[in-house]
């Protein structure tokens, strides 16, 4: 059985071979059989190739690992936006959606608490987000994310209060109660309240609404919204002008003013957290380490 050549000796012979010595010259120099020298050099080359391949594989794996986590940060930056002018919180008097999906995040409504209490980004549902958190540690981006979530919840719950305020104002000031049966005087369709609520939101944000509500007079106390029956004013009331002015009046009320303040805060927080995530993502490197990184020896 051929005597095994040490790894150190294999490396020495491989280096000499690369420097130009022939197998015969090396065999004579070291007093070895040429076939032994040949086998040792071939073994050294195989080990070198294997080592290089493993190094390349680890580099590629680590590169892809970083790219995927950085992509999640970009997704998070894209998801943490300000709330659109209108989100479907349903008609006044109707429980809001238990799971409100906006952009790429979900708000959870808790009836016992009477409001939205939790925000979760889509990316937070992925296993890899746990790896991102391990990398980030106490990075300011996570504090910014928490601040954005808090601002979003505050704004959503204020939207609920404004939604209900619309119904209360219409009932108290105009004597109109929400009802799907508008044959009786002093009734208004819940869908019309929602229309007025949306008008208020567009006034607050200063955005143009392509399909603004048009109030017109029907027969007697009946009023129309965009040509469809909207309700009946109470008794002999002919105060259709109050319906025209309703969105503007509500937009100037305290619940709406507070909502606008919260909207501006959400916008500010959204800009901050988005910039924090993108700042990391555009560096093309996520510092720190996670469980997966340890497999690469980092």
Secondary structure, DSSP 8 states (H G I E B T S, - for coil): ------HHHHHHHHHHHHTT--HHHHHHHHT--HHHHHHHHHHHHHHHHHHHHHHHHHHHHHHHHHHHHHHHHHHHHHH-----S-----STTS---SEEEETTEEEEEETTTTEEEEEEEGGGGSHHHHHHHHHHTT-HHHHHHHHHHHHHHHHHHHHHHHHHHHHHHHHHHH--EE-S--SSSSEE-HHHHHHHHHHHHHHHHT---TT---EEE-STTEEEETTEEEEE-STT---HHHHHHHHHHHHTSHHHHHHHHHHHHHHHHHHHHHHHHHHHHTTT---S--HHHHTTT-
